Amino acid sequence: MSYMNNVFINLRRFIFLASSYVLLNISFPLSAQAILRADGPGNTYELINSILAPGHNAVESPDCAHPSFGRHIDEFYDSLYGDYVFRFHIHRDYDNDRCIRFDRQRVEIKTYDKSPDSLLGHYGERVIYKWEMKLDSSFVVSRKFTHLHQLKSVGSPDDNMPLITITARRKSNGLEFLEIRYAPHQTQHVIASETLQVFKDRWLSFYEEVFYDDSLLSYYKLVIRDKNDSSVLLYVESDTLRMWKDSAHFIRPKWGIYRSLQDSTFLKDEIVLFNNFFIKEINPILATNNYLLRKGSVEPRNLIIWWQPTKPAKHILKNYIVLSFDGRLLTDLYHFEPPVLLVPKRFLSANPQILEQ
């Protein structure tokens, strides 16, 4: 039997399984997720690492520059929250960026190449991030950057510029803003902003959803709510943003305080509270008219059922094997009957056993 025939036979099995699960609505574990939640004082770094990078270090702190203070992330009971939370500390006159750079300071947690694969965003994957955060009523920022969350690539020539940044900044008129910044390459654009005062002195809940793709299937959504009453404070949703970095191996999240010291007269020591970090990788998705329908996922992992593609792009054929639901390989996306099945070539190359069953 030829190699390509083997591919088609096994992918037709995929089609049968996927369509069966959708039609019969069978429920079983189909996605990977991780939750990092404060559990009380002590062993905070160990708790963080056990979830985000077991056996490794997912904490980036200025402990080396300010050892007299001790660890710059700890846990304490917050009466407003009603439970233990993570407390991120930064000190203007003592802290730096890990004793590596001295014009900025950082206390962040992250996923990276030592993290479980399910906590990394790969091409063709849909990932949901959720977390909670509280800024004090006296929290201040400078005219330079104060980042609170980033989605950053690894392996791209554009690694130094985050794909998505949630940052706070002081304008020349003295007003402070929370900005959502987007950078598919090296140039950032503000895609949403709101006065920072709106977000101070209250617990916030963040919902961020990404479909990692470089064109037609790209999707980004961010919702910031008041945790107490669920009122929406900021909303961003787009299926036109290019949610990938060229040549990236993966995209990973970071949370914490990362700020410039180049305008430090406006700054002071700060504490930012966080809790309930949540990462969930869901595969595949259902797509209709390029808008993602969040209706759970079907087995096998990484299949994408594409119902009504409107303007087919060349990158689809470059990055996906495209099949009709009767098992025909499609090489022309301009003449076919939907739905079609997209299988990321990355998934096949990473799972050669699929072709040997």
Backbone torsions as a table, in degrees:
resi	resn	phi	psi	omega
1	MET	NA	134.2	-176.5
2	SER	-70.4	158.8	179.2
3	TYR	-58.2	-47.2	-177.1
4	MET	-66.7	-36.1	176.3
5	ASN	-61.6	-40.2	176.8
6	ASN	-60.2	-42.4	177.6
7	VAL	-58.6	-48.8	-175.7
8	PHE	-64.8	-41.9	-178.8
9	ILE	-61.2	-46.3	-177.7
10	ASN	-72.0	-33.7	177.1
11	LEU	-71.1	-32.0	174.9
12	ARG	-65.8	-33.7	173.4
13	ARG	-62.0	-40.8	177.8
14	PHE	-58.1	-45.5	-178.2
15	ILE	-60.7	-45.4	-179.6
16	PHE	-61.6	-46.1	-179.8
17	LEU	-62.7	-46.9	-176.9
18	ALA	-62.7	-48.2	-177.8
19	SER	-66.8	-34.3	178.5
20	SER	-64.1	-45.1	-179.0
21	TYR	-64.2	-37.7	179.0
22	VAL	-65.6	-47.1	-174.9
23	LEU	-69.7	-38.4	-176.1
24	LEU	-89.5	-9.9	178.0
25	ASN	55.3	41.7	177.4
26	ILE	-71.8	136.5	-176.4
27	SER	-112.6	126.6	174.7
28	PHE	-163.2	168.1	-175.1
29	PRO	-60.7	118.1	-176.0
30	LEU	-125.1	0.9	-177.1
31	SER	-142.5	157.8	179.0
32	ALA	-105.3	141.4	179.9
33	GLN	-148.5	160.0	176.6
34	ALA	-141.3	143.1	178.5
35	ILE	-129.5	127.0	176.1
36	LEU	-113.2	116.1	-174.9
37	ARG	-133.2	134.6	177.5
38	ALA	-60.0	142.4	-178.3
39	ASP	-130.1	9.4	177.6
40	GLY	126.4	163.1	-175.1
41	PRO	-59.6	147.8	176.0
42	GLY	96.9	142.9	175.7
43	ASN	55.3	37.8	-176.8
44	THR	-67.0	-46.6	179.1
45	TYR	-61.0	-39.2	-179.8
46	GLU	-63.7	-39.8	177.6
47	LEU	-63.6	-47.7	-179.9
48	ILE	-58.2	-47.3	-177.3
49	ASN	-67.1	-32.7	-178.2
50	SER	-64.1	-25.3	180.0
51	ILE	-97.8	-46.5	-171.9
52	LEU	-87.5	-26.8	-179.4
53	ALA	-160.0	73.3	-176.6
54	PRO	-53.2	128.0	-179.6
55	GLY	81.3	1.9	-177.6
56	HIS	-135.3	-166.7	-173.9
57	ASN	-121.4	112.2	179.8
58	ALA	-101.5	8.5	-177.0
59	VAL	-105.0	129.9	172.8
60	GLU	-114.7	109.1	-172.3
61	SER	-134.4	164.5	175.6
62	PRO	-94.2	25.6	-177.3
63	ASP	-55.6	-36.0	-177.5
64	CYS	-65.7	-30.1	-178.9
65	ALA	-86.8	-19.8	-173.4
66	HIS	-138.2	58.3	-174.1
67	PRO	-66.2	-24.7	-178.8
68	SER	-65.0	-25.5	178.4
69	PHE	-78.7	-31.1	-175.5
70	GLY	93.4	-154.3	-176.7
71	ARG	-69.3	137.9	-176.2
72	HIS	-90.1	2.9	168.8
73	ILE	-129.4	126.1	175.0
74	ASP	-138.2	-173.0	-179.3
75	GLU	-128.0	142.1	175.9
76	PHE	-150.8	164.9	-179.3
77	TYR	-86.4	122.5	179.4
78	ASP	-103.4	117.5	-174.8
79	SER	-66.8	-33.9	177.8
80	LEU	-66.9	-40.0	179.4
81	TYR	-73.8	-37.2	-179.3
82	GLY	87.4	21.6	-179.2
83	ASP	-168.5	178.3	175.6
84	TYR	-74.5	144.3	179.6
85	VAL	-138.6	166.6	175.3
86	PHE	-86.4	138.2	-179.6
87	ARG	-118.9	114.1	-179.6
88	PHE	-97.0	122.5	-177.8
89	HIS	-107.2	140.0	171.6
90	ILE	-140.2	138.7	-175.1
91	HIS	-123.5	120.5	-172.3
92	ARG	-56.3	-44.2	-169.4
93	ASP	-95.4	-1.0	-175.6
94	TYR	-124.3	-30.2	-170.9
95	ASP	-93.0	154.0	174.1
96	ASN	-139.8	-160.3	-179.5
97	ASP	-100.9	81.5	172.5
98	ARG	59.8	27.7	-177.3
99	CYS	60.7	24.4	178.4
100	ILE	-110.9	-47.7	178.2
101	ARG	-124.2	142.2	-169.3
102	PHE	-118.3	3.6	176.0
103	ASP	-98.3	10.9	-177.1
104	ARG	-156.9	169.0	177.3
105	GLN	-142.9	151.5	-170.4
106	ARG	-146.6	134.1	162.3
107	VAL	-138.4	106.1	-173.2
108	GLU	-139.7	159.2	167.5
109	ILE	-119.7	157.5	-170.2
110	LYS	-156.3	167.4	158.5
111	THR	-107.3	156.3	-179.4
112	TYR	-160.5	-163.9	-170.7
113	ASP	-68.0	-10.3	175.2
114	LYS	-93.2	-2.8	-178.9
115	SER	-82.8	159.8	172.6
116	PRO	-56.3	143.1	-177.1
117	ASP	-58.1	-30.5	-178.1
118	SER	-69.4	-11.9	178.8
119	LEU	-98.3	5.5	179.9
120	LEU	-112.4	141.7	179.3
121	GLY	-91.1	114.8	179.4
122	HIS	-103.2	162.7	177.9
123	TYR	-57.9	131.8	178.5
124	GLY	84.8	10.0	-179.9
125	GLU	-110.9	150.9	173.3
126	ARG	-107.0	127.7	-176.8
127	VAL	-130.6	138.8	175.4
128	ILE	-113.4	130.8	175.0
129	TYR	-117.1	135.8	174.2
130	LYS	-136.6	147.5	175.2
131	TRP	-163.3	170.1	178.0
132	GLU	-125.6	146.9	-175.0
133	MET	-151.4	149.6	175.4
134	LYS	-136.5	126.8	173.0
135	LEU	-101.0	135.9	179.4
136	ASP	-67.7	157.7	179.2
137	SER	-62.2	-23.7	-178.7
138	SER	-97.3	4.9	-178.7
139	PHE	-59.1	130.7	-178.9
140	VAL	-131.1	158.4	179.9
141	VAL	-134.7	169.0	-179.1
142	SER	-105.3	-175.3	176.9
143	ARG	-79.4	-7.3	172.7
144	LYS	-95.3	-163.0	-171.6
145	PHE	-88.8	146.2	166.7
146	THR	-136.6	93.4	-176.4
147	HIS	-84.4	140.3	178.9
148	LEU	-116.3	-18.4	178.4
149	HIS	-161.0	142.3	177.8
150	GLN	-141.3	146.7	163.7
151	LEU	-111.0	112.2	-172.2
152	LYS	-121.2	144.5	179.1
153	SER	-87.5	160.0	171.9
154	VAL	-129.8	127.4	178.6
155	GLY	100.9	-4.3	-179.5
156	SER	-98.0	150.3	171.8
157	PRO	-63.6	-12.8	179.4
158	ASP	-103.1	22.6	-176.2
159	ASP	-57.4	-32.3	-175.6
160	ASN	-70.2	-16.9	-179.5
161	MET	-109.5	113.3	-178.5
162	PRO	-59.4	147.7	174.6
163	LEU	-67.7	-45.7	176.4
164	ILE	-130.4	137.0	176.5
165	THR	-134.7	130.6	167.3
166	ILE	-101.1	112.4	-171.4
167	THR	-134.9	155.2	177.3
168	ALA	-117.1	142.3	-173.3
169	ARG	-151.5	145.1	177.1
170	ARG	-95.7	128.5	179.1
171	LYS	-83.3	168.6	-179.2
172	SER	-63.7	-22.9	179.0
173	ASN	-86.7	3.5	177.5
174	GLY	92.7	-12.3	179.3
175	LEU	-76.2	144.6	179.0
176	GLU	-105.6	141.0	-178.0
177	PHE	-132.5	147.8	165.4
178	LEU	-96.3	126.5	-176.4
179	GLU	-120.5	142.7	169.9
180	ILE	-103.4	115.0	-175.7
181	ARG	-111.5	143.3	-175.5
182	TYR	-129.5	134.3	-178.5
183	ALA	-144.3	97.9	177.5
184	PRO	-69.4	-24.2	177.2
185	HIS	-130.2	-114.8	-178.4
186	GLN	-104.9	-12.3	-177.2
187	THR	-101.7	127.6	179.9
188	GLN	-91.6	148.8	174.3
189	HIS	-130.7	139.1	174.1
190	VAL	-82.7	118.1	-177.9
191	ILE	-101.7	-11.0	175.1
192	ALA	-166.2	149.6	176.6
193	SER	-155.7	158.4	177.5
194	GLU	-155.3	151.1	178.8
195	THR	-58.4	137.5	-174.2
196	LEU	-64.0	-29.3	-178.1
197	GLN	-57.2	-30.2	179.8
198	VAL	-59.8	-29.9	-172.1
199	PHE	-100.4	-3.3	-176.3
200	LYS	-83.4	153.1	171.6
201	ASP	58.7	34.8	174.3
202	ARG	-154.3	150.4	174.2
203	TRP	-77.0	131.7	-178.7
204	LEU	-111.2	144.4	171.3
205	SER	-114.5	134.3	-177.4
206	PHE	-113.3	135.0	172.3
207	TYR	-126.2	119.4	-179.3
208	GLU	-127.9	128.4	-178.6
209	GLU	-128.0	133.4	-176.8
210	VAL	-134.7	135.4	162.7
211	PHE	-109.1	112.7	-173.7
212	TYR	-79.7	108.8	-177.1
213	ASP	-160.1	158.1	-175.4
214	ASP	-101.6	5.5	178.5
215	SER	-160.7	-104.1	-162.8
216	LEU	-63.0	-34.9	-175.7
217	LEU	-95.9	2.3	-178.6
218	SER	-57.9	145.2	178.7
219	TYR	-156.7	140.8	175.9
220	TYR	-143.4	137.5	176.7
221	LYS	-143.7	135.9	175.0
222	LEU	-137.9	128.6	176.7
223	VAL	-128.7	124.5	174.4
224	ILE	-110.9	125.2	-178.6
225	ARG	-123.7	156.6	165.9
226	ASP	-71.5	122.6	-176.6
227	LYS	-63.3	-30.5	-175.2
228	ASN	-71.8	-48.5	-175.1
229	ASP	-115.5	1.9	177.6
230	SER	66.7	11.7	177.2
231	SER	-66.3	141.7	-177.4
232	VAL	-83.0	123.9	-179.7
233	LEU	-101.0	-27.7	177.1
234	LEU	-155.4	139.2	-177.1
235	TYR	-139.4	128.3	175.9
236	VAL	-133.5	132.8	174.8
237	GLU	-150.1	130.7	-178.1
238	SER	-153.6	140.2	170.9
239	ASP	-113.0	18.2	179.5
240	THR	-113.3	-10.2	177.8
241	LEU	-74.9	140.6	177.4
242	ARG	-83.4	101.9	-171.7
243	MET	-95.5	58.8	176.6
244	TRP	-162.5	158.9	175.2
245	LYS	-116.4	135.6	-178.4
246	ASP	-53.2	132.2	175.2
247	SER	64.6	12.5	-179.5
248	ALA	-66.3	144.4	172.2
249	HIS	-81.6	-38.2	178.2
250	PHE	-167.5	168.8	173.2
251	ILE	-115.1	138.5	-178.0
252	ARG	-132.9	152.3	-179.5
253	PRO	-90.7	154.6	171.7
254	LYS	-137.1	144.4	177.1
255	TRP	-136.1	146.5	175.3
256	GLY	144.9	-146.7	178.1
257	ILE	-122.8	119.9	177.2
258	TYR	-134.7	108.9	-172.1
259	ARG	-138.5	152.5	178.4
260	SER	-79.0	147.7	174.5
261	LEU	-104.5	7.9	-175.5
262	GLN	-76.1	-7.7	177.4
263	ASP	-136.8	46.5	-165.3
264	SER	-72.5	-13.1	179.8
265	THR	-61.6	-23.8	178.4
266	PHE	-84.2	-13.0	-171.6
267	LEU	-93.3	164.9	173.2
268	LYS	-150.7	176.2	173.5
269	ASP	-61.9	141.1	-177.8
270	GLU	-134.8	154.4	168.5
271	ILE	-127.7	125.7	174.6
272	VAL	-118.4	132.6	-177.7
273	LEU	-98.7	140.3	178.1
274	PHE	-136.6	159.4	169.8
275	ASN	-167.7	168.3	173.4
276	ASN	52.2	56.4	172.9
277	PHE	-73.7	130.9	-172.9
278	PHE	-136.3	128.1	176.1
279	ILE	-128.2	125.3	-179.9
280	LYS	-133.9	123.0	177.4
281	GLU	-99.1	121.7	-176.8
282	ILE	-121.4	125.9	178.7
283	ASN	-143.0	136.8	-4.9
284	PRO	-90.9	-159.8	172.8
285	ILE	-123.8	163.0	169.2
286	LEU	-102.0	133.5	-177.6
287	ALA	-122.8	130.6	178.1
288	THR	-132.2	121.4	-178.8
289	ASN	51.0	36.4	176.8
290	ASN	70.8	2.9	174.1
291	TYR	-100.3	130.7	-176.2
292	LEU	-78.3	132.6	175.4
293	LEU	-99.8	111.1	-175.1
294	ARG	-84.1	84.9	-176.5
295	LYS	-122.2	38.5	-179.5
296	GLY	80.5	-163.2	-176.3
297	SER	-140.5	165.4	-180.0
298	VAL	-127.8	153.2	176.9
299	GLU	-84.6	148.1	3.9
300	PRO	-87.2	163.9	-175.2
301	ARG	-57.4	136.3	171.5
302	ASN	84.3	6.2	172.4
303	LEU	-77.6	146.3	176.9
304	ILE	-127.5	120.4	176.7
305	ILE	-95.2	117.8	-172.2
306	TRP	-110.5	110.5	-170.1
307	TRP	-86.4	-49.4	-174.2
308	GLN	-137.5	68.8	177.2
309	PRO	-61.9	134.3	-174.8
310	THR	-99.0	-47.5	179.5
311	LYS	-128.2	85.0	-175.8
312	PRO	-55.9	140.9	-178.7
313	ALA	-114.0	151.5	-178.1
314	LYS	-61.1	-30.1	-176.5
315	HIS	-66.0	-21.5	178.3
316	ILE	-60.8	-48.5	-179.6
317	LEU	-69.6	-28.3	179.5
318	LYS	-70.9	-37.8	-170.3
319	ASN	-108.5	-10.7	-177.3
320	TYR	-131.0	146.9	162.8
321	ILE	-85.0	127.9	-174.8
322	VAL	-112.8	125.2	-176.7
323	LEU	-129.2	144.1	169.3
324	SER	-76.3	166.2	-177.3
325	PHE	-74.6	-6.2	172.1
326	ASP	-99.5	11.7	171.5
327	GLY	92.7	7.6	-179.3
328	ARG	-83.2	136.0	174.6
329	LEU	-73.0	129.3	-178.9
330	LEU	-105.9	127.9	178.1
331	THR	-115.9	-5.0	179.0
332	ASP	-130.0	107.3	-175.8
333	LEU	-83.6	5.3	-179.4
334	TYR	-94.9	-13.3	-177.4
335	HIS	-137.1	91.6	178.1
336	PHE	-163.3	165.2	177.8
337	GLU	-101.7	120.0	177.1
338	PRO	-71.5	158.1	4.2
339	PRO	-85.9	163.8	172.8
340	VAL	-123.1	165.2	-179.6
341	LEU	-112.4	125.9	176.9
342	LEU	-104.9	128.4	176.5
343	VAL	-120.6	113.3	-179.4
344	PRO	-57.4	129.2	178.1
345	LYS	-60.5	-30.4	177.1
346	ARG	-60.1	-38.2	-179.6
347	PHE	-66.8	-42.1	-180.0
348	LEU	-65.7	-43.6	-177.9
349	SER	-66.7	-28.6	-179.6
350	ALA	-84.7	-10.4	-176.5
351	ASN	-133.3	63.3	-176.0
352	PRO	-62.4	-19.5	179.6
353	GLN	-63.3	-22.8	179.3
354	ILE	-60.8	-34.8	-176.0
355	LEU	-82.4	-3.8	-175.4
356	GLU	-109.8	-1.0	-176.3
357	GLN	-70.7	NA	NA
